[in-house]
Amino acid sequence: MDNSFYVGISRQQVLQTQMDLIANNVANISTPGYRAQNLVFEEYLTKAQNNGKGKDNTDDRLSLVSVYGQFQNTSPGPMAHTGNPLDVAVEGKGFLGVQTPQGVMYTRGGNFQINAAGELVTGSGLRVASQGGSSIVIPKDAREIGIAADGTVSTDKGAIGQLMVVEFDNEQDLDPTGNGLYKLGENATSRPAPARESMVRQGMLEGSNVQPITEMTRMIDVLREYQMTQNMLETEHQRESTMIQQLSKTF
């Protein structure tokens, strides 16, 4: 395969990954607390097909493109008043702890519910973590539920627990895992610390920070770049086919 095809395919693979990420952003426009994700690219150098040597007998390397990683848009989404006492939004850079089979993870989506056992759970059914890591159980005979700015949950029977609200020095250390959840990456340098600058707002929800028009524009740009690369590959293929046909006539 000619070097131009390697370059073109490399570009198309990255564009496909970028399109998948943009499509995921668009699909989560209405997901509470969702943060838009973006790709980071890097140059990947490899030896060209001509035995790795240029005309001057020096290393002839081929420049390809690969995905280095991704980062999240950390700007907060719009706050909306819902009036639901089980809805909470975090004002500031804090995250809410959630119990999962893989350990405690974190979310900005505070659309909570109460399961059959009386436990406070996320929209996907995962138990909301208390400050100590345990579950928060709402008494069956509770008539009112209040959630204070520091995350303390109380009913007409008194205080029953406190939401785990934590902050991170570097929010880019958090990797998205789906369902609005994040976990610390393998190379994370920061650790969760009790929130100092964040406050919990009851009866409100943070919306997604995805900008629909921006994402649709990015999607169109990626599609055009993919088509341009495809046209380049087809033109190169036709050129080589014509060259082979012309040369074969001399024999």
Buried (B, 14 or more C-beta within 10 A) or exposed (E): EEBBBBBBBBBBBBBEBBBEBBEBBBEBBEBBBBBBBBBEEEEBEEEBEEEEEEEEEEEBEBEBBEBEEBBBBEEBBEEEEBEBEBBBBBBBBBBBBBBBEEEBBBBBBBBBBBBEEEBBBBBBEBBBBBBEEEBBBBEEEBEEBEBBEBBBBBBEEEEBBBBBBBBBEEBBBBBBBEBBBBBBBEEBEBEBEEBEEBBBBBBBBBBBBBBEEEBEEBBEEBEEBBEEBBEBBEEBBEEEEEEEEEEEEEE
